[in-house]
Amino acid sequence: MSTAKIPVTVYSEVTPNPQVMKFVADKMLLGTGESAEYLSLNDTIGSSTLAEALFQFPFVEAIFITRNFVAITKNDTINWDLIHGEVRNYIVEFLQTNEVVVQSLPNNETREFSKEGQDDKVVVSIEPEINTEQDQMIVDLLEEYVKPAVEADGGAIHFKRFDESNGIVTVVLKGACSGCPSSTATLKGGIESLLKNHLPEVSEVVALEG
């Protein structure tokens, strides 16, 4: 006797990052405020059966899951025009037979980042450093004004720290925002202006780049 399939609809959506396609489902994949980022197949083991399955596609480089969508980063070997339909159908079939796509949230407390001017990468903690009222105010501003727009583009932004000595706010970008050509303009033209308007102590917003 065959198991009844779960009714689900998924559509694909382009993002500002040409390497990233967003696949949106008509059901929640993760609870509000939760997200799961996978930068390699090893990251998925024991965490997400969907992400583990998607990494079997040879062009997949990274996967970001939050709310009701999956953002997939591909490499340069092929164009999305040729593969987005296949990937969308695969996700539909997976969701039709699997109620849960993330069994446990991955440990994303650290990430490798490029060291300026060097080929080597360093492992950096991305856990937020919230120690003052200013830190919490920045977090609240990002949550209220920035996060919804960033999620609409298939990405996520997280507060890392605020350096009171020079006024620099450091954030971490995930999903479609990571490596996106337009992310610098967004940081400078949008997020930086927002934070400066509310907090004169802020001089600049920078992102940790993977």
ZIBELMO-V914649 format. One record per helix or strand. SS is the DSSP state (hx for helix, st for strand). FROM is the first residue (numbers start at 0). TO is the last residue. If there is no record, write none. Layout:
ss:from:to
SS:FROM:TO
SS:FROM:TO
This chain:
ss:from:to
st:9:13
st:19:24
st:34:37
hx:40:43
hx:48:53
st:59:65
st:68:73
hx:79:96
st:109:113
st:120:124
hx:132:151
st:154:162
st:167:174
hx:182:197
st:203:207
